[in-house]
Amino acid sequence: MSVRIDIAGLRPERVAVVPSPLAELGMALHALSEPGHHPGLQGWVTGVTARLDPHLADRMCEADFLWRTTFSDVFLPYAGIPGRTALPGATLAEELDLLDKLTDEQFVDGALEFSCAMPYGGGSSPLVDAGLRRRALDLAAARGPQQERFSELLLTDPPRIRAWLRQFLEDCDEAFFADTWSRLRHQLAADARHKTELLRRKGLAEALAAVSPAVALDEAAGEIAVDKLSVGRTAVADGNLLLVPTSLGRPHLSILYRTGWQPVLHYPVSSPELGASSSVEQLALRMTALSHPVRMRICRYLARSAYTTSELAQAHGMTAPEISRHLSVLKKAGLITTRRRGRYVQHQLDIAIVARLGSDFLEGILR
């Protein structure tokens, strides 16, 4: 599974790497709402929460579906500006002005993207399609009266909700985000300069590889493939391709592929202490390999010491060919190492790889 971006005819000058204060504020709100997704931000979350005004905290809960479950496209408004060439603003105020330029249909479509049961991009707007409107309200009602009330207001009076959201984001900026952004913007700007230099000197493939191991350029197909547990397609066409770095967003790698909008890769900046994450295919292969009870028992032995095939066969009351087949599955999944000692071949579990499976799984489903 993957999200694919058609880049046929894309010129190098139409690839932009630019930090976005509004996107980072959206990620800040997400981290405050779902701290379990971001264990590395525990200190920051605790500090902000401790000094947050109770009234602002209540308002944060009113519309948390914009950033808790999914990352709403309203935090990337430049992508929806006509012409498909707008860039993120240098300040939050500039980006809020860009948010104001979205049509009511664009704003409402982006804001209602709180459930995988809602259509993403294309088709009618719930502002004009009664069926979509009923579906949105039904889905909102299933998430509680607060979200239902907010969604009703969003559908009946978009200007009111837009004004409310802008004021709320400005209040968040004053309360905690301005200080956070003053620390993060230098890191994000440095990352953007590095990726831009890679683009200029080594090309798009190298720059995308530096963005994330989950992003790859398929030059033969003329498209970018993003390894995610979702399926989607978009095209650059005559617009830009935007790469927007985030410091608060790891492990989320978000792709904006809404119809008619610029494609955006919203990627976490690299962290030197973290290794490359596994691909979705590799993760599925490893979990499948470990799901068999015989292979689990074999792993119990191989976690303690290195064993030959014949030793494992004797210990498990199986034939050597049967054990070999199980070992082949574990080896193909990258879970065991093999070494030769004289005329004997020994196998051992790769403890480090197995230890990462939990975090790899979380990264894979949250990516």
MARSE-348670 format. One record per residue (C-alpha): residue number from 1; residue in one letter; x, y, z. Coordinates in nm, 3 decimals, m for minus. Each point is the difference from the previous one (the first is absolute). Last residue first. Layout:
% MARSE-348670
<node i="NUM" aa="A" u="X" v="Y" w="Z"/>
...
This chain:
% MARSE-348670
<node i="367" aa="R" u="0.290" v="0.715" w="0.969"/>
<node i="366" aa="L" u="m0.207" v="m0.095" w="0.305"/>
<node i="365" aa="I" u="m0.052" v="m0.363" w="m0.103"/>
<node i="364" aa="G" u="0.363" v="m0.051" w="m0.105"/>
<node i="363" aa="E" u="0.151" v="0.200" w="0.284"/>
<node i="362" aa="L" u="m0.198" v="m0.203" w="0.254"/>
<node i="361" aa="F" u="0.106" v="m0.328" w="m0.162"/>
<node i="360" aa="D" u="0.363" v="0.111" w="m0.016"/>
<node i="359" aa="S" u="m0.017" v="0.099" w="0.369"/>
<node i="358" aa="G" u="m0.124" v="m0.346" w="0.095"/>
<node i="357" aa="L" u="0.228" v="m0.178" w="m0.245"/>
<node i="356" aa="R" u="0.314" v="0.174" w="0.122"/>
<node i="355" aa="A" u="0.086" v="m0.267" w="0.258"/>
<node i="354" aa="V" u="m0.021" v="m0.264" w="m0.274"/>
<node i="353" aa="I" u="0.261" v="0.181" w="m0.206"/>
<node i="352" aa="A" u="0.234" v="0.049" w="0.297"/>
<node i="351" aa="I" u="m0.034" v="m0.364" w="0.109"/>
<node i="350" aa="D" u="0.111" v="m0.140" w="m0.336"/>
<node i="349" aa="L" u="m0.079" v="m0.366" w="0.072"/>
<node i="348" aa="Q" u="0.283" v="m0.246" w="m0.059"/>
<node i="347" aa="H" u="0.081" v="m0.265" w="m0.259"/>
<node i="346" aa="Q" u="0.305" v="m0.226" w="m0.023"/>
<node i="345" aa="V" u="0.153" v="m0.170" w="m0.303"/>
<node i="344" aa="Y" u="0.246" v="m0.276" w="0.086"/>
<node i="343" aa="R" u="0.297" v="m0.116" w="m0.212"/>
<node i="342" aa="G" u="0.235" v="0.252" w="0.160"/>
<node i="341" aa="R" u="m0.219" v="0.252" w="0.180"/>
<node i="340" aa="R" u="m0.217" v="0.165" w="m0.264"/>
<node i="339" aa="R" u="m0.231" v="0.290" w="0.089"/>
<node i="338" aa="T" u="m0.369" v="0.069" w="m0.044"/>
<node i="337" aa="T" u="m0.200" v="0.296" w="0.129"/>
<node i="336" aa="I" u="m0.368" v="m0.005" w="0.086"/>
<node i="335" aa="L" u="m0.293" v="0.240" w="m0.027"/>
<node i="334" aa="G" u="0.059" v="0.137" w="m0.350"/>
<node i="333" aa="A" u="m0.342" v="m0.109" w="m0.126"/>
<node i="332" aa="K" u="0.168" v="m0.229" w="m0.253"/>
<node i="331" aa="K" u="0.199" v="m0.151" w="0.288"/>
<node i="330" aa="L" u="m0.313" v="m0.076" w="0.203"/>
<node i="329" aa="V" u="m0.170" v="m0.162" w="m0.301"/>
<node i="328" aa="S" u="0.314" v="m0.199" w="m0.085"/>
<node i="327" aa="L" u="0.029" v="m0.115" w="0.361"/>
<node i="326" aa="H" u="m0.352" v="m0.143" w="m0.021"/>
<node i="325" aa="R" u="0.084" v="m0.189" w="m0.318"/>
<node i="324" aa="S" u="0.328" v="m0.123" w="0.147"/>
<node i="323" aa="I" u="m0.182" v="m0.135" w="0.306"/>
<node i="322" aa="E" u="m0.221" v="m0.215" w="m0.223"/>
<node i="321" aa="P" u="0.301" v="m0.112" w="m0.205"/>
<node i="320" aa="A" u="0.183" v="m0.101" w="0.323"/>
<node i="319" aa="T" u="m0.287" v="m0.219" w="0.115"/>
<node i="318" aa="M" u="m0.198" v="0.085" w="0.312"/>
<node i="317" aa="G" u="0.010" v="m0.102" w="0.367"/>
<node i="316" aa="H" u="0.053" v="0.357" w="0.112"/>
<node i="315" aa="A" u="0.337" v="m0.038" w="0.172"/>
<node i="314" aa="Q" u="0.126" v="m0.249" w="m0.260"/>
<node i="313" aa="A" u="m0.094" v="0.226" w="m0.290"/>
<node i="312" aa="L" u="0.155" v="0.300" w="0.174"/>
<node i="311" aa="E" u="0.329" v="m0.184" w="0.046"/>
<node i="310" aa="S" u="m0.011" v="m0.117" w="m0.364"/>
<node i="309" aa="T" u="m0.052" v="0.354" w="m0.126"/>
<node i="308" aa="T" u="0.295" v="0.131" w="0.198"/>
<node i="307" aa="Y" u="m0.041" v="0.217" w="0.305"/>
<node i="306" aa="A" u="0.121" v="0.342" w="0.119"/>
<node i="305" aa="S" u="m0.099" v="0.098" w="0.353"/>
<node i="304" aa="R" u="m0.274" v="0.139" w="0.221"/>
<node i="303" aa="A" u="m0.216" v="0.183" w="m0.254"/>
<node i="302" aa="L" u="0.039" v="m0.293" w="m0.240"/>
<node i="301" aa="Y" u="m0.178" v="m0.235" w="0.240"/>
<node i="300" aa="R" u="m0.302" v="0.222" w="0.055"/>
<node i="299" aa="C" u="0.006" v="0.087" w="m0.371"/>
<node i="298" aa="I" u="m0.055" v="m0.369" w="m0.080"/>
<node i="297" aa="R" u="m0.301" v="0.001" w="0.232"/>
<node i="296" aa="M" u="m0.145" v="0.303" w="m0.179"/>
<node i="295" aa="R" u="0.072" v="m0.167" w="m0.335"/>
<node i="294" aa="V" u="m0.204" v="m0.302" w="0.110"/>
<node i="293" aa="P" u="m0.287" v="0.221" w="0.119"/>
<node i="292" aa="H" u="m0.024" v="0.191" w="m0.333"/>
<node i="291" aa="S" u="m0.064" v="0.375" w="0.047"/>
<node i="290" aa="L" u="0.368" v="0.090" w="m0.002"/>
<node i="289" aa="A" u="0.038" v="m0.027" w="m0.378"/>
<node i="288" aa="T" u="m0.323" v="0.194" w="m0.055"/>
<node i="287" aa="M" u="0.127" v="0.283" w="0.222"/>
<node i="286" aa="R" u="0.328" v="0.010" w="m0.189"/>
<node i="285" aa="L" u="m0.159" v="0.001" w="m0.346"/>
<node i="284" aa="A" u="m0.252" v="0.268" w="0.100"/>
<node i="283" aa="L" u="0.284" v="0.223" w="0.122"/>
<node i="282" aa="Q" u="0.197" v="m0.058" w="m0.320"/>
<node i="281" aa="E" u="m0.299" v="0.096" w="m0.215"/>
<node i="280" aa="V" u="m0.069" v="0.313" w="0.208"/>
<node i="279" aa="S" u="0.363" v="0.102" w="m0.038"/>
<node i="278" aa="S" u="0.212" v="0.002" w="0.313"/>
<node i="277" aa="S" u="0.116" v="0.321" w="0.164"/>
<node i="276" aa="A" u="0.355" v="0.125" w="m0.038"/>
<node i="275" aa="G" u="0.177" v="0.034" w="0.331"/>
<node i="274" aa="L" u="m0.071" v="0.262" w="0.265"/>
<node i="273" aa="E" u="0.278" v="0.175" w="0.194"/>
<node i="272" aa="P" u="0.081" v="0.238" w="m0.287"/>
<node i="271" aa="S" u="m0.356" v="0.138" w="m0.023"/>
<node i="270" aa="S" u="m0.113" v="0.095" w="m0.348"/>
<node i="269" aa="V" u="m0.261" v="0.268" w="m0.056"/>
<node i="268" aa="P" u="m0.354" v="m0.134" w="m0.014"/>
<node i="267" aa="Y" u="m0.175" v="0.029" w="m0.338"/>
<node i="266" aa="H" u="m0.298" v="0.188" w="m0.139"/>
<node i="265" aa="L" u="0.013" v="m0.096" w="m0.368"/>
<node i="264" aa="V" u="m0.244" v="0.229" w="m0.180"/>
<node i="263" aa="P" u="m0.175" v="m0.048" w="m0.334"/>
<node i="262" aa="Q" u="m0.152" v="0.329" w="m0.121"/>
<node i="261" aa="W" u="m0.379" v="m0.003" w="0.019"/>
<node i="260" aa="G" u="m0.253" v="m0.085" w="m0.272"/>
<node i="259" aa="T" u="m0.084" v="m0.342" w="0.141"/>
<node i="258" aa="R" u="0.133" v="m0.047" w="0.354"/>
<node i="257" aa="Y" u="0.334" v="m0.180" w="0.009"/>
<node i="256" aa="L" u="0.151" v="0.145" w="0.317"/>
<node i="255" aa="I" u="0.250" v="m0.255" w="0.126"/>
<node i="254" aa="S" u="0.085" v="m0.028" w="0.369"/>
<node i="253" aa="L" u="0.304" v="m0.175" w="0.147"/>
<node i="252" aa="H" u="m0.080" v="m0.035" w="0.369"/>
<node i="251" aa="P" u="0.274" v="m0.138" w="0.226"/>
<node i="250" aa="R" u="0.095" v="0.280" w="0.071"/>
<node i="249" aa="G" u="m0.214" v="0.314" w="m0.024"/>
<node i="248" aa="L" u="0.156" v="0.242" w="0.248"/>
<node i="247" aa="S" u="0.302" v="0.088" w="m0.216"/>
<node i="246" aa="T" u="m0.183" v="0.039" w="m0.330"/>
<node i="245" aa="P" u="0.137" v="0.049" w="m0.351"/>
<node i="244" aa="V" u="m0.221" v="0.109" w="m0.294"/>
<node i="243" aa="L" u="0.084" v="m0.133" w="m0.348"/>
<node i="242" aa="L" u="m0.223" v="0.164" w="m0.261"/>
<node i="241" aa="L" u="m0.037" v="m0.118" w="m0.359"/>
<node i="240" aa="N" u="m0.111" v="0.288" w="m0.215"/>
<node i="239" aa="G" u="m0.272" v="0.034" w="m0.263"/>
<node i="238" aa="D" u="m0.047" v="m0.077" w="m0.370"/>
<node i="237" aa="A" u="m0.088" v="m0.368" w="0.054"/>
<node i="236" aa="V" u="0.133" v="m0.096" w="0.347"/>
<node i="235" aa="A" u="m0.215" v="m0.309" w="m0.001"/>
<node i="234" aa="T" u="m0.194" v="m0.192" w="0.264"/>
<node i="233" aa="R" u="m0.058" v="m0.358" w="0.101"/>
<node i="232" aa="G" u="m0.105" v="m0.180" w="0.315"/>
<node i="231" aa="V" u="0.029" v="m0.325" w="0.193"/>
<node i="230" aa="S" u="0.063" v="m0.031" w="0.371"/>
<node i="229" aa="L" u="0.234" v="m0.192" w="0.230"/>
<node i="228" aa="K" u="0.288" v="0.218" w="m0.119"/>
<node i="227" aa="D" u="0.311" v="m0.031" w="m0.219"/>
<node i="226" aa="V" u="0.007" v="0.322" w="m0.203"/>
<node i="225" aa="A" u="0.058" v="m0.051" w="m0.372"/>
<node i="224" aa="I" u="0.106" v="0.296" w="m0.214"/>
<node i="223" aa="E" u="m0.082" v="m0.020" w="m0.369"/>
<node i="222" aa="G" u="0.144" v="0.003" w="m0.349"/>
<node i="221" aa="A" u="m0.050" v="m0.374" w="m0.048"/>
<node i="220" aa="A" u="0.362" v="m0.059" w="m0.103"/>
<node i="219" aa="E" u="0.127" v="0.257" w="0.249"/>
<node i="218" aa="D" u="m0.164" v="m0.167" w="0.299"/>
<node i="217" aa="L" u="0.105" v="0.246" w="0.270"/>
<node i="216" aa="A" u="m0.017" v="m0.132" w="0.355"/>
<node i="215" aa="V" u="m0.148" v="0.110" w="0.331"/>
<node i="214" aa="A" u="m0.015" v="m0.242" w="0.297"/>
<node i="213" aa="P" u="0.374" v="0.039" w="0.065"/>
<node i="212" aa="S" u="m0.088" v="0.361" w="0.085"/>
<node i="211" aa="V" u="0.087" v="0.355" w="m0.111"/>
<node i="210" aa="A" u="0.361" v="m0.093" w="m0.078"/>
<node i="209" aa="A" u="m0.115" v="m0.255" w="m0.257"/>
<node i="208" aa="L" u="m0.222" v="0.272" w="m0.146"/>
<node i="207" aa="A" u="0.296" v="0.235" w="m0.041"/>
<node i="206" aa="E" u="0.213" v="m0.269" w="m0.162"/>
<node i="205" aa="A" u="m0.274" v="m0.089" w="m0.252"/>
<node i="204" aa="L" u="m0.073" v="0.368" w="m0.076"/>
<node i="203" aa="G" u="0.346" v="0.090" w="m0.121"/>
<node i="202" aa="K" u="0.358" v="m0.007" w="0.124"/>
<node i="201" aa="R" u="0.118" v="0.363" w="0.008"/>
<node i="200" aa="R" u="m0.313" v="0.212" w="m0.009"/>
<node i="199" aa="L" u="m0.233" v="m0.243" w="0.173"/>
<node i="198" aa="L" u="0.262" v="m0.081" w="0.262"/>
<node i="197" aa="E" u="0.045" v="0.373" w="0.060"/>
<node i="196" aa="T" u="m0.375" v="0.040" w="0.046"/>
<node i="195" aa="K" u="m0.002" v="m0.292" w="0.247"/>
<node i="194" aa="H" u="0.275" v="0.163" w="0.205"/>
<node i="193" aa="R" u="m0.163" v="0.343" w="m0.010"/>
<node i="192" aa="A" u="m0.333" v="m0.150" w="0.115"/>
<node i="191" aa="D" u="0.175" v="m0.181" w="0.287"/>
<node i="190" aa="A" u="0.166" v="0.324" w="0.110"/>
<node i="189" aa="A" u="m0.335" v="0.183" w="m0.016"/>
<node i="188" aa="L" u="m0.161" v="m0.273" w="0.210"/>
<node i="187" aa="Q" u="0.270" v="0.018" w="0.266"/>
<node i="186" aa="H" u="m0.017" v="0.381" w="0.005"/>
<node i="185" aa="R" u="m0.381" v="m0.004" w="0.017"/>
<node i="184" aa="L" u="m0.008" v="m0.229" w="0.302"/>
<node i="183" aa="R" u="0.105" v="0.229" w="0.284"/>
<node i="182" aa="S" u="m0.199" v="0.310" w="m0.103"/>
<node i="181" aa="W" u="m0.285" v="m0.235" w="m0.092"/>
<node i="180" aa="T" u="m0.027" v="m0.130" w="0.357"/>
<node i="179" aa="D" u="m0.003" v="0.350" w="0.149"/>
<node i="178" aa="A" u="m0.266" v="0.115" w="m0.247"/>
<node i="177" aa="F" u="m0.197" v="m0.321" w="0.061"/>
<node i="176" aa="F" u="m0.077" v="0.034" w="0.369"/>
<node i="175" aa="A" u="m0.271" v="0.249" w="0.101"/>
<node i="174" aa="E" u="0.039" v="0.264" w="m0.272"/>
<node i="173" aa="D" u="0.003" v="m0.252" w="m0.283"/>
<node i="172" aa="C" u="m0.285" v="m0.193" w="0.157"/>
<node i="171" aa="D" u="m0.202" v="0.323" w="0.013"/>
<node i="170" aa="E" u="0.069" v="0.061" w="m0.370"/>
<node i="169" aa="L" u="m0.111" v="m0.355" w="m0.077"/>
<node i="168" aa="F" u="m0.326" v="0.052" w="0.195"/>
<node i="167" aa="Q" u="m0.070" v="0.331" w="m0.171"/>
<node i="166" aa="R" u="0.050" v="m0.159" w="m0.341"/>
<node i="165" aa="L" u="m0.219" v="m0.296" w="0.092"/>
<node i="164" aa="W" u="m0.287" v="0.216" w="0.125"/>
<node i="163" aa="A" u="0.010" v="0.220" w="m0.311"/>
<node i="162" aa="R" u="m0.013" v="m0.310" w="m0.221"/>
<node i="161" aa="I" u="m0.279" v="m0.145" w="0.214"/>
<node i="160" aa="R" u="m0.211" v="0.313" w="m0.043"/>
<node i="159" aa="P" u="0.074" v="0.022" w="m0.373"/>
<node i="158" aa="P" u="m0.108" v="m0.366" w="m0.046"/>
<node i="157" aa="D" u="m0.354" v="0.055" w="0.137"/>
<node i="156" aa="T" u="m0.232" v="m0.294" w="m0.067"/>
<node i="155" aa="L" u="0.255" v="m0.275" w="m0.074"/>
<node i="154" aa="L" u="0.262" v="0.105" w="0.256"/>
<node i="153" aa="L" u="m0.272" v="0.072" w="0.256"/>
<node i="152" aa="E" u="m0.138" v="m0.352" w="m0.042"/>
<node i="151" aa="S" u="0.354" v="m0.141" w="0.019"/>
<node i="150" aa="F" u="0.067" v="0.180" w="0.329"/>
<node i="149" aa="R" u="m0.326" v="m0.123" w="0.150"/>
<node i="148" aa="E" u="0.070" v="m0.359" w="m0.108"/>
<node i="147" aa="Q" u="0.357" v="0.021" w="0.131"/>
<node i="146" aa="Q" u="m0.129" v="0.102" w="0.342"/>
<node i="145" aa="P" u="m0.287" v="m0.248" w="m0.002"/>
<node i="144" aa="G" u="0.227" v="m0.305" w="m0.037"/>
<node i="143" aa="R" u="0.207" v="m0.181" w="m0.259"/>
<node i="142" aa="A" u="m0.292" v="m0.194" w="m0.150"/>
<node i="141" aa="A" u="m0.174" v="0.335" w="m0.051"/>
<node i="140" aa="A" u="0.288" v="0.113" w="m0.224"/>
<node i="139" aa="L" u="m0.040" v="m0.305" w="m0.222"/>
<node i="138" aa="D" u="m0.373" v="0.063" w="m0.030"/>
<node i="137" aa="L" u="0.063" v="0.370" w="m0.069"/>
<node i="136" aa="A" u="0.247" v="m0.079" w="m0.278"/>
<node i="135" aa="R" u="m0.237" v="m0.256" w="m0.153"/>
<node i="134" aa="R" u="m0.289" v="0.245" w="0.004"/>
<node i="133" aa="R" u="0.212" v="0.265" w="m0.176"/>
<node i="132" aa="L" u="0.127" v="m0.250" w="m0.255"/>
<node i="131" aa="G" u="m0.358" v="m0.086" w="m0.090"/>
<node i="130" aa="A" u="m0.108" v="0.365" w="m0.012"/>
<node i="129" aa="D" u="0.276" v="0.090" w="m0.247"/>
<node i="128" aa="V" u="0.042" v="0.380" w="m0.015"/>
<node i="127" aa="L" u="0.198" v="0.082" w="0.314"/>
<node i="126" aa="P" u="0.098" v="m0.365" w="0.024"/>
<node i="125" aa="S" u="0.224" v="0.070" w="m0.303"/>
<node i="124" aa="S" u="m0.025" v="m0.213" w="m0.311"/>
<node i="123" aa="G" u="0.260" v="m0.227" w="m0.153"/>
<node i="122" aa="G" u="0.375" v="0.028" w="0.040"/>
<node i="121" aa="G" u="0.203" v="m0.020" w="0.319"/>
<node i="120" aa="Y" u="m0.013" v="m0.256" w="0.279"/>
<node i="119" aa="P" u="m0.340" v="m0.164" w="0.040"/>
<node i="118" aa="M" u="m0.111" v="m0.035" w="0.364"/>
<node i="117" aa="A" u="0.012" v="m0.349" w="0.154"/>
<node i="116" aa="C" u="0.369" v="0.047" w="0.086"/>
<node i="115" aa="S" u="m0.123" v="0.249" w="0.258"/>
<node i="114" aa="F" u="0.090" v="0.352" w="0.105"/>
<node i="113" aa="E" u="0.027" v="0.155" w="m0.348"/>
<node i="112" aa="L" u="m0.284" v="0.242" w="0.075"/>
<node i="111" aa="A" u="0.238" v="0.295" w="0.037"/>
<node i="110" aa="G" u="0.154" v="m0.050" w="m0.343"/>
<node i="109" aa="D" u="m0.336" v="m0.019" w="m0.178"/>
<node i="108" aa="V" u="m0.127" v="0.298" w="0.204"/>
<node i="107" aa="F" u="0.300" v="0.216" w="m0.088"/>
<node i="106" aa="Q" u="0.000" v="m0.089" w="m0.368"/>
<node i="105" aa="E" u="m0.375" v="0.060" w="m0.032"/>
<node i="104" aa="D" u="0.023" v="0.329" w="0.192"/>
<node i="103" aa="T" u="0.266" v="0.113" w="m0.246"/>
<node i="102" aa="L" u="0.359" v="0.022" w="0.117"/>
<node i="101" aa="K" u="0.137" v="0.353" w="0.024"/>
<node i="100" aa="D" u="m0.044" v="0.020" w="0.379"/>
<node i="99" aa="L" u="0.249" v="m0.286" w="0.036"/>
<node i="98" aa="L" u="0.251" v="0.209" w="m0.195"/>
<node i="97" aa="D" u="m0.049" v="0.282" w="0.252"/>
<node i="96" aa="L" u="0.058" v="m0.256" w="0.277"/>
<node i="95" aa="E" u="0.324" v="m0.085" w="m0.180"/>
<node i="94" aa="E" u="0.119" v="0.359" w="0.006"/>
<node i="93" aa="A" u="m0.089" v="0.032" w="0.370"/>
<node i="92" aa="L" u="0.194" v="m0.319" w="0.080"/>
<node i="91" aa="T" u="0.312" v="0.149" w="m0.151"/>
<node i="90" aa="A" u="0.224" v="m0.071" w="m0.299"/>
<node i="89" aa="G" u="m0.295" v="m0.113" w="m0.209"/>
<node i="88" aa="P" u="m0.025" v="m0.339" w="m0.168"/>
<node i="87" aa="L" u="0.026" v="0.010" w="m0.379"/>
<node i="86" aa="A" u="m0.263" v="0.059" w="m0.271"/>
<node i="85" aa="T" u="0.050" v="m0.175" w="m0.337"/>
<node i="84" aa="R" u="m0.323" v="m0.195" w="m0.045"/>
<node i="83" aa="G" u="m0.153" v="0.275" w="m0.216"/>
<node i="82" aa="P" u="m0.298" v="0.036" w="0.232"/>
<node i="81" aa="I" u="0.095" v="m0.026" w="0.372"/>
<node i="80" aa="G" u="m0.066" v="m0.350" w="0.136"/>
<node i="79" aa="A" u="0.359" v="m0.094" w="0.083"/>
<node i="78" aa="Y" u="0.048" v="0.331" w="0.181"/>
<node i="77" aa="P" u="m0.261" v="m0.117" w="0.254"/>
<node i="76" aa="L" u="0.218" v="m0.270" w="0.162"/>
<node i="75" aa="F" u="m0.154" v="0.002" w="0.351"/>
<node i="74" aa="V" u="m0.346" v="m0.012" w="m0.162"/>
<node i="73" aa="D" u="0.109" v="m0.338" w="m0.139"/>
<node i="72" aa="S" u="m0.102" v="m0.160" w="0.328"/>
<node i="71" aa="F" u="0.245" v="m0.232" w="0.173"/>
<node i="70" aa="T" u="m0.210" v="m0.299" w="0.096"/>
<node i="69" aa="T" u="m0.122" v="m0.139" w="0.331"/>
<node i="68" aa="R" u="0.114" v="0.282" w="0.231"/>
<node i="67" aa="W" u="0.054" v="0.302" w="m0.228"/>
<node i="66" aa="L" u="m0.332" v="0.125" w="m0.137"/>
<node i="65" aa="F" u="m0.188" v="m0.239" w="0.231"/>
<node i="64" aa="D" u="0.124" v="0.221" w="0.283"/>
<node i="63" aa="A" u="m0.268" v="0.256" w="m0.080"/>
<node i="62" aa="E" u="m0.163" v="0.063" w="0.337"/>
<node i="61" aa="C" u="0.281" v="m0.159" w="0.203"/>
<node i="60" aa="M" u="0.239" v="0.290" w="m0.066"/>
<node i="59" aa="R" u="m0.273" v="0.238" w="0.111"/>
<node i="58" aa="D" u="0.000" v="m0.170" w="0.340"/>
<node i="57" aa="A" u="0.381" v="0.029" w="0.022"/>
<node i="56" aa="L" u="m0.025" v="0.370" w="m0.089"/>
<node i="55" aa="H" u="m0.245" v="0.054" w="0.288"/>
<node i="54" aa="P" u="0.223" v="m0.199" w="0.237"/>
<node i="53" aa="D" u="0.305" v="0.220" w="m0.085"/>
<node i="52" aa="L" u="0.291" v="m0.228" w="m0.080"/>
<node i="51" aa="R" u="0.292" v="0.013" w="0.246"/>
<node i="50" aa="A" u="0.015" v="m0.368" w="0.091"/>
<node i="49" aa="T" u="m0.102" v="m0.114" w="m0.349"/>
<node i="48" aa="V" u="0.294" v="0.179" w="m0.162"/>
<node i="47" aa="G" u="0.258" v="m0.149" w="0.238"/>
<node i="46" aa="T" u="m0.144" v="m0.351" w="m0.012"/>
<node i="45" aa="V" u="m0.015" v="0.003" w="m0.380"/>
<node i="44" aa="W" u="0.360" v="0.124" w="m0.026"/>
<node i="43" aa="G" u="0.129" v="m0.264" w="0.240"/>
<node i="42" aa="Q" u="m0.192" v="m0.281" w="m0.170"/>
<node i="41" aa="L" u="0.115" v="0.100" w="m0.348"/>
<node i="40" aa="G" u="0.209" v="m0.312" w="m0.063"/>
<node i="39" aa="P" u="m0.301" v="m0.218" w="0.080"/>
<node i="38" aa="H" u="m0.187" v="0.145" w="m0.301"/>
<node i="37" aa="H" u="m0.301" v="m0.210" w="m0.098"/>
<node i="36" aa="G" u="m0.093" v="m0.046" w="0.367"/>
<node i="35" aa="P" u="m0.021" v="0.379" w="0.033"/>
<node i="34" aa="E" u="m0.321" v="0.000" w="m0.207"/>
<node i="33" aa="S" u="m0.177" v="0.333" w="0.066"/>
<node i="32" aa="L" u="0.313" v="0.202" w="0.085"/>
<node i="31" aa="A" u="0.190" v="m0.169" w="m0.284"/>
<node i="30" aa="H" u="m0.284" v="0.082" w="m0.242"/>
<node i="29" aa="L" u="m0.009" v="0.364" w="0.109"/>
<node i="28" aa="A" u="0.376" v="0.028" w="m0.057"/>
<node i="27" aa="M" u="m0.040" v="m0.169" w="m0.339"/>
<node i="26" aa="G" u="m0.254" v="0.262" w="m0.102"/>
<node i="25" aa="L" u="0.233" v="0.272" w="0.126"/>
<node i="24" aa="E" u="0.273" v="m0.154" w="m0.218"/>
<node i="23" aa="A" u="m0.229" v="0.014" w="m0.304"/>
<node i="22" aa="L" u="m0.077" v="0.365" w="0.078"/>
<node i="21" aa="P" u="0.370" v="0.086" w="0.039"/>
<node i="20" aa="S" u="0.087" v="m0.156" w="m0.336"/>
<node i="19" aa="P" u="0.358" v="m0.087" w="m0.096"/>
<node i="18" aa="V" u="0.082" v="0.011" w="m0.374"/>
<node i="17" aa="V" u="0.150" v="m0.251" w="m0.243"/>
<node i="16" aa="A" u="m0.118" v="0.093" w="m0.350"/>
<node i="15" aa="V" u="m0.003" v="m0.211" w="m0.316"/>
<node i="14" aa="R" u="m0.111" v="0.209" w="m0.297"/>
<node i="13" aa="E" u="0.354" v="0.112" w="m0.081"/>
<node i="12" aa="P" u="0.096" v="m0.361" w="m0.076"/>
<node i="11" aa="R" u="m0.259" v="m0.029" w="m0.280"/>
<node i="10" aa="L" u="m0.287" v="m0.247" w="0.030"/>
<node i="9" aa="G" u="m0.106" v="m0.128" w="m0.342"/>
<node i="8" aa="A" u="m0.144" v="m0.325" w="0.136"/>
<node i="7" aa="I" u="0.001" v="0.017" w="0.381"/>
<node i="6" aa="D" u="m0.286" v="m0.242" w="0.073"/>
<node i="5" aa="I" u="m0.022" v="m0.036" w="0.378"/>
<node i="4" aa="R" u="m0.069" v="m0.344" w="0.144"/>
<node i="3" aa="V" u="m0.129" v="m0.095" w="0.344"/>
<node i="2" aa="S" u="0.093" v="m0.355" w="0.093"/>
<node i="1" aa="M" u="m0.119" v="m0.352" w="0.071"/>
